[in-house]
Amino acid sequence: MPRKQQKYSATITVNDMQLPVEVVMEHRNGHRYSVTGKRIGMRLPLNLSAQDVHDHLKELERHVAKWAAKRATLLAPFLPKAYNSGDLLEVGQRRYILDIVEEGRGSHTGKLIGNTIALRLSDRSTTANKVKAIKTLLSRIVAGDFKPEIEQRVLQVNRSTFNRTIKGIFLKYNHSNWGSCSHNGNINLSTRLLFAPPDVQDYVILHELAHLVELNHSDRFWALVEQYMPDYREKEQWLNQYGRTCDF
Protein backbone atom coordinates (compact mmCIF):
# COMPACT_ATOMS: atom_id res chain seq x y z
CA MET A 1 0.00 0.00 0.00
CA PRO A 2 1.32 3.53 -0.75
CA ARG A 3 2.18 5.67 2.21
CA LYS A 4 -0.53 8.22 2.97
CA GLN A 5 1.82 10.74 4.54
CA GLN A 6 5.54 11.43 4.85
CA LYS A 7 7.13 13.81 7.35
CA TYR A 8 10.63 15.19 7.66
CA SER A 9 12.46 18.26 8.91
CA ALA A 10 14.09 21.03 6.92
CA THR A 11 15.35 24.57 7.54
CA ILE A 12 14.98 27.98 5.96
CA THR A 13 16.91 31.19 6.63
CA VAL A 14 15.05 34.42 7.29
CA ASN A 15 16.66 37.62 8.64
CA ASP A 16 19.89 35.69 9.30
CA MET A 17 17.94 33.23 11.48
CA GLN A 18 17.90 29.51 10.69
CA LEU A 19 14.33 28.34 11.23
CA PRO A 20 13.06 24.75 11.50
CA VAL A 21 10.37 23.61 9.08
CA GLU A 22 8.12 20.57 9.39
CA VAL A 23 7.51 19.23 5.87
CA VAL A 24 4.46 17.02 5.39
CA MET A 25 3.90 15.32 2.05
CA GLU A 26 0.41 13.91 1.69
CA HIS A 27 -2.44 13.28 -0.72
CA ARG A 28 -3.39 16.82 -1.71
CA ASN A 29 -3.59 18.90 -4.88
CA GLY A 30 -1.89 22.09 -3.78
CA HIS A 31 0.53 23.33 -1.16
CA ARG A 32 0.03 25.06 2.18
CA TYR A 33 2.46 27.19 4.22
CA SER A 34 1.87 28.15 7.85
CA VAL A 35 3.56 29.71 10.88
CA THR A 36 1.97 28.84 14.22
CA GLY A 37 3.75 29.60 17.46
CA LYS A 38 7.17 27.95 17.26
CA ARG A 39 6.27 25.82 14.25
CA ILE A 40 6.69 26.56 10.56
CA GLY A 41 4.83 24.06 8.42
CA MET A 42 4.78 23.21 4.76
CA ARG A 43 2.30 20.70 3.30
CA LEU A 44 2.97 19.40 -0.20
CA PRO A 45 1.56 16.79 -2.57
CA LEU A 46 3.15 13.35 -2.44
CA ASN A 47 5.74 12.27 -4.99
CA LEU A 48 7.20 15.71 -5.70
CA SER A 49 10.80 15.67 -6.86
CA ALA A 50 13.63 16.83 -4.59
CA GLN A 51 14.00 19.91 -6.77
CA ASP A 52 10.29 20.74 -6.41
CA VAL A 53 10.57 20.47 -2.62
CA HIS A 54 13.67 22.70 -2.68
CA ASP A 55 11.79 25.27 -4.78
CA HIS A 56 8.89 25.24 -2.33
CA LEU A 57 11.31 25.79 0.59
CA LYS A 58 12.73 28.85 -1.16
CA GLU A 59 9.21 30.12 -1.79
CA LEU A 60 8.31 29.49 1.85
CA GLU A 61 11.41 31.44 2.85
CA ARG A 62 10.20 34.44 0.83
CA HIS A 63 6.68 34.18 2.29
CA VAL A 64 7.92 34.02 5.90
CA ALA A 65 10.22 37.00 5.29
CA LYS A 66 7.27 38.97 3.90
CA TRP A 67 5.01 37.97 6.82
CA ALA A 68 7.73 38.88 9.33
CA ALA A 69 8.11 42.32 7.74
CA LYS A 70 4.40 42.95 8.31
CA ARG A 71 4.30 41.47 11.84
CA ALA A 72 7.42 42.12 13.86
CA THR A 73 6.56 39.56 16.56
CA LEU A 74 6.14 36.64 14.13
CA LEU A 75 9.68 35.31 14.62
CA ALA A 76 9.96 36.18 18.32
CA PRO A 77 9.24 32.57 19.46
CA PHE A 78 12.26 31.39 17.43
CA LEU A 79 14.73 33.75 19.12
CA PRO A 80 17.04 32.04 21.63
CA LYS A 81 15.93 32.68 25.19
CA ALA A 82 18.33 34.43 27.54
CA TYR A 83 18.72 33.27 31.16
CA ASN A 84 20.39 35.38 33.82
CA SER A 85 21.20 34.92 37.47
CA GLY A 86 18.46 36.53 39.54
CA ASP A 87 15.72 35.88 36.97
CA LEU A 88 12.36 34.71 38.31
CA LEU A 89 10.85 31.53 36.88
CA GLU A 90 7.09 31.21 37.44
CA VAL A 91 5.55 27.76 37.08
CA GLY A 92 1.92 27.61 38.15
CA GLN A 93 1.75 29.09 41.64
CA ARG A 94 5.43 28.45 42.36
CA ARG A 95 8.24 30.95 42.00
CA TYR A 96 11.88 30.02 41.53
CA ILE A 97 14.93 32.28 41.56
CA LEU A 98 17.72 31.35 39.15
CA ASP A 99 21.30 31.28 40.38
CA ILE A 100 23.49 30.71 37.31
CA VAL A 101 27.26 30.45 37.48
CA GLU A 102 29.72 29.45 34.75
CA GLU A 103 32.67 27.45 35.97
CA GLY A 104 35.68 25.58 34.65
CA ARG A 105 33.89 22.24 34.64
CA GLY A 106 33.23 19.59 32.04
CA SER A 107 29.47 19.25 32.50
CA HIS A 108 26.34 21.18 33.48
CA THR A 109 24.60 20.51 36.81
CA GLY A 110 21.70 21.94 38.76
CA LYS A 111 19.77 21.50 42.00
CA LEU A 112 16.93 23.06 43.95
CA ILE A 113 17.88 24.81 47.20
CA GLY A 114 14.76 26.17 48.87
CA ASN A 115 13.12 28.19 46.11
CA THR A 116 16.43 28.81 44.30
CA ILE A 117 17.47 26.78 41.29
CA ALA A 118 21.27 26.70 41.34
CA LEU A 119 22.76 25.97 37.91
CA ARG A 120 26.49 25.40 37.41
CA LEU A 121 27.41 25.54 33.73
CA SER A 122 30.56 24.60 31.90
CA ASP A 123 32.33 27.67 30.52
CA ARG A 124 33.68 25.47 27.72
CA SER A 125 30.24 24.99 26.17
CA THR A 126 28.80 27.05 23.30
CA THR A 127 25.99 29.53 23.96
CA ALA A 128 23.48 27.33 22.12
CA ASN A 129 24.45 24.28 24.15
CA LYS A 130 24.22 26.27 27.39
CA VAL A 131 20.68 27.41 26.55
CA LYS A 132 19.69 23.83 25.71
CA ALA A 133 21.26 22.56 28.94
CA ILE A 134 19.49 25.21 31.03
CA LYS A 135 16.09 24.26 29.61
CA THR A 136 16.76 20.58 30.26
CA LEU A 137 18.00 21.19 33.80
CA LEU A 138 15.10 23.51 34.63
CA SER A 139 12.62 20.94 33.36
CA ARG A 140 14.25 18.13 35.37
CA ILE A 141 14.46 20.14 38.60
CA VAL A 142 10.94 21.58 38.40
CA ALA A 143 9.57 18.15 37.48
CA GLY A 144 11.10 16.73 40.64
CA ASP A 145 9.51 19.51 42.71
CA PHE A 146 6.05 19.00 41.17
CA LYS A 147 6.04 15.21 40.80
CA PRO A 148 4.44 14.29 44.16
CA GLU A 149 1.58 16.72 43.48
CA ILE A 150 1.09 15.53 39.89
CA GLU A 151 1.20 11.88 40.92
CA GLN A 152 -1.57 12.48 43.46
CA ARG A 153 -3.71 14.27 40.88
CA VAL A 154 -3.28 11.48 38.34
CA LEU A 155 -4.23 8.87 40.94
CA GLN A 156 -7.18 10.96 42.11
CA VAL A 157 -8.54 11.44 38.57
CA ASN A 158 -8.05 7.73 37.91
CA ARG A 159 -9.96 6.73 41.05
CA SER A 160 -12.88 8.99 40.13
CA THR A 161 -13.05 7.80 36.52
CA PHE A 162 -11.64 4.61 35.00
CA ASN A 163 -9.93 3.15 38.08
CA ARG A 164 -7.37 1.26 35.98
CA THR A 165 -3.94 -0.01 37.03
CA ILE A 166 -1.15 2.53 36.47
CA LYS A 167 2.38 1.18 36.33
CA GLY A 168 4.20 4.52 36.59
CA ILE A 169 3.77 8.30 36.26
CA PHE A 170 6.53 10.30 34.61
CA LEU A 171 7.20 13.96 33.82
CA LYS A 172 9.35 14.48 30.73
CA TYR A 173 10.50 17.52 28.77
CA ASN A 174 8.50 16.58 25.68
CA HIS A 175 7.67 18.92 22.79
CA SER A 176 5.99 16.46 20.44
CA ASN A 177 2.92 15.96 22.62
CA TRP A 178 1.40 16.93 25.98
CA GLY A 179 1.21 13.39 27.22
CA SER A 180 1.18 9.74 26.29
CA CYS A 181 0.08 6.37 27.66
CA SER A 182 2.17 3.28 27.01
CA HIS A 183 0.82 -0.22 26.40
CA ASN A 184 2.16 -1.34 29.77
CA GLY A 185 0.30 1.36 31.71
CA ASN A 186 2.83 4.19 32.07
CA ILE A 187 1.40 7.72 32.06
CA ASN A 188 3.84 10.27 30.64
CA LEU A 189 3.18 14.02 30.91
CA SER A 190 5.19 16.85 29.40
CA THR A 191 6.77 19.20 31.93
CA ARG A 192 5.55 22.05 29.69
CA LEU A 193 2.06 21.16 30.91
CA LEU A 194 3.03 22.56 34.35
CA PHE A 195 2.64 26.06 32.88
CA ALA A 196 -1.00 25.40 31.89
CA PRO A 197 -4.04 26.08 34.11
CA PRO A 198 -5.05 23.20 36.45
CA ASP A 199 -8.22 22.40 34.48
CA VAL A 200 -6.19 22.05 31.28
CA GLN A 201 -3.72 19.80 33.11
CA ASP A 202 -6.65 17.69 34.32
CA TYR A 203 -7.89 17.34 30.75
CA VAL A 204 -4.54 15.98 29.54
CA ILE A 205 -4.41 13.63 32.55
CA LEU A 206 -7.95 12.40 31.79
CA HIS A 207 -7.06 12.05 28.10
CA GLU A 208 -4.09 9.80 28.85
CA LEU A 209 -6.00 7.78 31.44
CA ALA A 210 -8.72 7.14 28.85
CA HIS A 211 -6.04 5.43 26.76
CA LEU A 212 -5.83 2.78 29.48
CA VAL A 213 -9.29 1.79 28.25
CA GLU A 214 -9.04 2.67 24.54
CA LEU A 215 -5.51 2.69 23.05
CA ASN A 216 -6.60 4.82 20.09
CA HIS A 217 -8.58 7.96 19.25
CA SER A 218 -11.74 6.20 18.17
CA ASP A 219 -15.27 7.48 18.75
CA ARG A 220 -15.38 5.25 21.84
CA PHE A 221 -12.28 6.99 23.20
CA TRP A 222 -13.70 10.50 22.78
CA ALA A 223 -17.01 9.36 24.27
CA LEU A 224 -15.10 8.29 27.40
CA VAL A 225 -13.35 11.66 27.64
CA GLU A 226 -16.60 13.57 27.12
CA GLN A 227 -18.38 11.44 29.71
CA TYR A 228 -16.11 12.77 32.46
CA MET A 229 -15.27 16.18 30.95
CA PRO A 230 -18.06 17.48 28.68
CA ASP A 231 -16.16 20.72 27.98
CA TYR A 232 -12.88 19.01 26.98
CA ARG A 233 -12.89 20.82 23.63
CA GLU A 234 -12.37 24.12 25.46
CA LYS A 235 -9.20 22.67 27.03
CA GLU A 236 -7.94 21.54 23.64
CA GLN A 237 -8.64 25.01 22.28
CA TRP A 238 -6.58 26.55 25.10
CA LEU A 239 -3.65 24.27 24.28
CA ASN A 240 -3.89 25.11 20.58
CA GLN A 241 -4.03 28.83 21.29
CA TYR A 242 -1.63 29.25 24.21
CA GLY A 243 0.39 26.04 24.26
CA ARG A 244 3.38 27.71 22.61
CA THR A 245 3.78 29.91 25.71
CA CYS A 246 4.20 26.85 27.94
CA ASP A 247 7.92 26.30 28.08
CA PHE A 248 11.01 26.87 30.16
LUMLOVEX-398440 format. One record per residue (C-alpha): residue number from 0; x, y, z; residue in one letter. Coordinates in pm, 1 decimal. Each point is the difference from the previous one (the first is absolute). Example, Ala and Ser with C-alpha at 12.3 -4.5 7.8 and 13.67 -1.06 7.14 Angstrom:
<pts>
PT, vexti, X, Y, Z, seza
PT, 0, 1230.0, -450.0, 780.0, a
PT, 1, 137.0, 344.0, -66.0, s
</pts>
This chain:
<pts>
PT, vexti, X, Y, Z, seza
PT, 0, 0.0, 0.0, 0.0, m
PT, 1, 131.8, 353.1, -75.3, p
PT, 2, 86.6, 214.3, 296.2, r
PT, 3, -271.1, 254.3, 76.1, k
PT, 4, 234.3, 252.4, 157.4, q
PT, 5, 372.6, 69.4, 30.2, q
PT, 6, 159.1, 237.4, 250.7, k
PT, 7, 349.3, 137.7, 30.3, y
PT, 8, 183.1, 307.3, 125.9, s
PT, 9, 163.5, 276.9, -199.1, a
PT, 10, 126.0, 353.8, 61.8, t
PT, 11, -37.5, 341.4, -157.9, i
PT, 12, 193.3, 320.5, 66.5, t
PT, 13, -186.2, 323.8, 66.5, v
PT, 14, 160.8, 319.3, 134.4, n
PT, 15, 323.1, -192.8, 66.1, d
PT, 16, -194.2, -246.0, 218.0, m
PT, 17, -4.1, -371.5, -78.6, q
PT, 18, -357.8, -117.3, 53.7, l
PT, 19, -126.8, -359.1, 27.2, p
PT, 20, -269.1, -113.5, -242.1, v
PT, 21, -225.0, -304.1, 30.6, e
PT, 22, -60.8, -133.8, -351.4, v
PT, 23, -304.8, -221.6, -48.7, v
PT, 24, -56.4, -170.2, -333.2, m
PT, 25, -348.9, -140.5, -36.6, e
PT, 26, -284.8, -63.5, -240.8, h
PT, 27, -95.1, 354.4, -98.9, r
PT, 28, -20.2, 207.5, -316.6, n
PT, 29, 170.4, 319.9, 109.8, g
PT, 30, 242.1, 123.3, 262.0, h
PT, 31, -50.6, 173.5, 334.1, r
PT, 32, 243.2, 212.9, 203.7, y
PT, 33, -58.4, 95.8, 363.1, s
PT, 34, 168.7, 156.3, 302.6, v
PT, 35, -158.9, -87.3, 334.4, t
PT, 36, 177.7, 75.7, 324.4, g
PT, 37, 342.0, -164.6, -20.7, k
PT, 38, -89.4, -212.9, -300.7, r
PT, 39, 41.8, 73.9, -368.7, i
PT, 40, -185.8, -249.7, -214.0, g
PT, 41, -5.9, -85.5, -366.8, m
PT, 42, -247.6, -251.3, -145.2, r
PT, 43, 67.0, -129.1, -350.5, l
PT, 44, -141.3, -261.7, -237.3, p
PT, 45, 158.9, -343.8, 13.4, l
PT, 46, 259.7, -108.1, -255.0, n
PT, 47, 145.6, 344.3, -70.6, l
PT, 48, 360.3, -4.0, -116.5, s
PT, 49, 282.3, 115.4, 227.0, a
PT, 50, 37.8, 308.9, -218.4, q
PT, 51, -371.0, 82.3, 36.5, d
PT, 52, 28.1, -26.3, 378.9, v
PT, 53, 309.6, 222.3, -6.1, h
PT, 54, -187.7, 257.2, -209.4, d
PT, 55, -290.1, -2.6, 245.1, h
PT, 56, 241.6, 54.6, 292.0, l
PT, 57, 142.7, 305.5, -175.3, k
PT, 58, -352.6, 127.3, -63.6, e
PT, 59, -90.2, -63.3, 364.6, l
PT, 60, 310.5, 195.8, 99.7, e
PT, 61, -121.5, 299.2, -201.4, r
PT, 62, -351.5, -25.5, 145.6, h
PT, 63, 123.7, -16.3, 360.7, v
PT, 64, 230.5, 298.6, -60.7, a
PT, 65, -295.0, 196.4, -139.5, k
PT, 66, -225.9, -100.0, 292.1, w
PT, 67, 271.4, 91.0, 251.4, a
PT, 68, 38.6, 343.8, -159.6, a
PT, 69, -371.3, 63.0, 57.5, k
PT, 70, -10.2, -147.8, 352.6, r
PT, 71, 312.2, 65.2, 202.9, a
PT, 72, -86.6, -255.4, 269.7, t
PT, 73, -41.5, -292.3, -243.0, l
PT, 74, 353.6, -133.2, 49.0, l
PT, 75, 28.7, 86.5, 370.2, a
PT, 76, -71.9, -361.0, 113.7, p
PT, 77, 301.1, -117.5, -202.7, f
PT, 78, 247.2, 235.7, 169.0, l
PT, 79, 231.0, -170.5, 250.6, p
PT, 80, -111.0, 64.0, 356.1, k
PT, 81, 239.7, 175.1, 235.2, a
PT, 82, 39.9, -116.0, 361.5, y
PT, 83, 166.9, 210.9, 265.9, n
PT, 84, 80.3, -46.3, 364.9, s
PT, 85, -273.7, 161.1, 207.7, g
PT, 86, -273.6, -65.5, -257.2, d
PT, 87, -336.2, -116.8, 133.7, l
PT, 88, -150.8, -317.3, -142.7, l
PT, 89, -376.4, -32.2, 55.7, e
PT, 90, -153.6, -345.6, -36.0, v
PT, 91, -362.9, -14.3, 107.3, g
PT, 92, -17.5, 148.1, 348.9, q
PT, 93, 367.9, -64.7, 72.4, r
PT, 94, 281.6, 250.4, -36.4, r
PT, 95, 363.3, -92.8, -46.6, y
PT, 96, 305.5, 225.3, 2.6, i
PT, 97, 278.4, -92.4, -241.2, l
PT, 98, 358.6, -6.9, 123.1, d
PT, 99, 219.1, -56.9, -306.9, i
PT, 100, 377.2, -26.5, 17.2, v
PT, 101, 245.6, -99.6, -273.6, e
PT, 102, 295.2, -200.5, 122.9, e
PT, 103, 300.3, -186.6, -132.2, g
PT, 104, -179.0, -333.8, -0.8, r
PT, 105, -65.5, -265.3, -260.5, g
PT, 106, -376.4, -33.8, 45.8, s
PT, 107, -312.6, 192.6, 98.7, h
PT, 108, -174.1, -67.3, 332.4, t
PT, 109, -290.3, 142.9, 195.1, g
PT, 110, -193.1, -43.5, 323.9, k
PT, 111, -283.7, 156.4, 195.4, l
PT, 112, 95.5, 174.3, 324.5, i
PT, 113, -312.2, 135.9, 166.8, g
PT, 114, -164.2, 202.2, -275.6, n
PT, 115, 331.2, 62.5, -180.7, t
PT, 116, 104.0, -203.4, -301.6, i
PT, 117, 379.9, -7.8, 5.0, a
PT, 118, 148.7, -73.2, -342.9, l
PT, 119, 372.7, -56.6, -49.8, r
PT, 120, 92.1, 14.1, -367.5, l
PT, 121, 315.7, -94.3, -183.8, s
PT, 122, 176.8, 307.3, -138.0, d
PT, 123, 135.3, -220.0, -280.1, r
PT, 124, -344.2, -48.1, -154.5, s
PT, 125, -144.4, 205.5, -287.0, t
PT, 126, -281.2, 248.2, 65.6, t
PT, 127, -250.8, -220.1, -183.6, a
PT, 128, 97.3, -305.2, 203.1, n
PT, 129, -23.3, 199.3, 324.2, k
PT, 130, -354.0, 114.0, -83.9, v
PT, 131, -99.3, -357.9, -84.0, k
PT, 132, 157.6, -127.0, 323.0, a
PT, 133, -176.6, 265.4, 208.3, i
PT, 134, -340.2, -95.1, -141.9, k
PT, 135, 66.3, -368.7, 64.7, t
PT, 136, 123.9, 61.5, 354.5, l
PT, 137, -289.8, 231.6, 83.2, l
PT, 138, -247.3, -256.8, -127.3, s
PT, 139, 162.8, -280.7, 200.5, r
PT, 140, 21.0, 201.1, 323.5, i
PT, 141, -351.8, 144.0, -19.6, v
PT, 142, -137.5, -343.5, -92.3, a
PT, 143, 153.3, -141.8, 315.8, g
PT, 144, -158.9, 277.4, 206.7, d
PT, 145, -346.5, -50.9, -153.8, f
PT, 146, -0.4, -378.4, -37.1, k
PT, 147, -160.5, -91.7, 335.9, p
PT, 148, -285.7, 242.7, -67.7, e
PT, 149, -49.4, -118.9, -358.8, i
PT, 150, 11.4, -365.4, 103.0, e
PT, 151, -276.7, 60.2, 254.0, q
PT, 152, -214.2, 178.8, -258.5, r
PT, 153, 42.2, -279.2, -254.0, v
PT, 154, -94.5, -260.9, 260.3, l
PT, 155, -295.1, 208.9, 116.7, q
PT, 156, -135.8, 47.8, -353.6, v
PT, 157, 49.4, -370.7, -66.2, n
PT, 158, -191.9, -99.3, 314.6, r
PT, 159, -291.4, 225.5, -92.1, s
PT, 160, -17.1, -119.2, -361.5, t
PT, 161, 140.6, -318.7, -151.4, f
PT, 162, 171.7, -146.2, 308.0, n
PT, 163, 255.2, -189.2, -210.2, r
PT, 164, 343.1, -126.8, 104.4, t
PT, 165, 279.0, 253.7, -55.5, i
PT, 166, 353.5, -134.1, -14.0, k
PT, 167, 181.4, 333.2, 26.1, g
PT, 168, -42.9, 378.1, -33.0, i
PT, 169, 276.2, 200.0, -165.7, f
PT, 170, 67.0, 366.0, -78.8, l
PT, 171, 215.3, 51.7, -309.0, k
PT, 172, 114.8, 304.4, -196.0, y
PT, 173, -200.3, -94.0, -309.0, n
PT, 174, -82.6, 234.2, -288.6, h
PT, 175, -168.2, -246.3, -235.6, s
PT, 176, -306.9, -49.6, 218.5, n
PT, 177, -152.0, 96.9, 335.9, w
PT, 178, -19.2, -354.1, 124.4, g
PT, 179, -3.2, -365.5, -92.9, s
PT, 180, -109.4, -336.3, 136.8, c
PT, 181, 208.6, -309.4, -65.1, s
PT, 182, -135.2, -349.6, -60.9, h
PT, 183, 134.3, -112.7, 337.1, n
PT, 184, -186.3, 270.7, 193.5, g
PT, 185, 253.7, 283.2, 36.7, n
PT, 186, -143.8, 352.8, -1.6, i
PT, 187, 245.0, 255.3, -142.2, n
PT, 188, -66.4, 374.0, 27.0, l
PT, 189, 200.6, 283.5, -150.9, s
PT, 190, 158.0, 235.5, 253.6, t
PT, 191, -121.3, 284.1, -224.1, r
PT, 192, -349.0, -88.3, 122.1, l
PT, 193, 96.2, 139.4, 343.3, l
PT, 194, -38.9, 350.1, -147.0, f
PT, 195, -363.7, -65.8, -99.0, a
PT, 196, -303.6, 67.7, 222.7, p
PT, 197, -101.3, -287.9, 233.2, p
PT, 198, -316.8, -79.5, -196.7, d
PT, 199, 203.0, -35.7, -319.9, v
PT, 200, 246.3, -224.9, 182.9, q
PT, 201, -292.3, -210.8, 121.1, d
PT, 202, -124.1, -35.2, -356.8, y
PT, 203, 334.9, -135.9, -120.7, v
PT, 204, 12.9, -234.7, 300.1, i
PT, 205, -353.6, -122.9, -76.0, l
PT, 206, 88.6, -35.1, -368.5, h
PT, 207, 297.1, -225.2, 75.3, e
PT, 208, -191.5, -201.8, 258.9, l
PT, 209, -271.6, -63.9, -259.1, a
PT, 210, 267.6, -171.4, -208.7, h
PT, 211, 21.1, -264.8, 271.7, l
PT, 212, -345.5, -98.9, -123.6, v
PT, 213, 25.3, 87.9, -370.5, e
PT, 214, 352.3, 2.4, -148.6, l
PT, 215, -109.0, 212.8, -296.6, n
PT, 216, -198.2, 313.9, -84.4, h
PT, 217, -316.0, -176.3, -107.9, s
PT, 218, -352.8, 128.6, 58.0, d
PT, 219, -11.0, -223.3, 309.2, r
PT, 220, 310.2, 173.6, 135.8, f
PT, 221, -142.1, 351.6, -42.0, w
PT, 222, -330.8, -113.8, 149.7, a
PT, 223, 190.5, -107.4, 312.2, l
PT, 224, 175.7, 337.2, 24.3, v
PT, 225, -324.8, 191.0, -52.0, e
PT, 226, -178.7, -213.1, 258.7, q
PT, 227, 227.6, 132.3, 275.3, y
PT, 228, 83.5, 341.4, -150.3, m
PT, 229, -278.4, 130.1, -227.0, p
PT, 230, 189.7, 323.6, -70.4, d
PT, 231, 327.4, -170.2, -99.7, y
PT, 232, -0.9, 180.2, -335.8, r
PT, 233, 52.0, 330.0, 183.7, e
PT, 234, 316.9, -144.4, 156.3, k
PT, 235, 126.4, -113.3, -338.8, e
PT, 236, -70.1, 346.9, -135.9, q
PT, 237, 206.0, 154.3, 282.2, w
PT, 238, 293.2, -227.9, -81.8, l
PT, 239, -24.6, 84.0, -370.2, n
PT, 240, -13.7, 371.5, 70.6, q
PT, 241, 240.1, 41.9, 291.8, y
PT, 242, 202.1, -321.0, 5.8, g
PT, 243, 299.5, 166.9, -165.6, r
PT, 244, 39.2, 220.5, 310.4, t
PT, 245, 42.1, -305.6, 222.9, c
PT, 246, 371.9, -55.0, 14.0, d
PT, 247, 309.5, 56.8, 208.5, f
</pts>
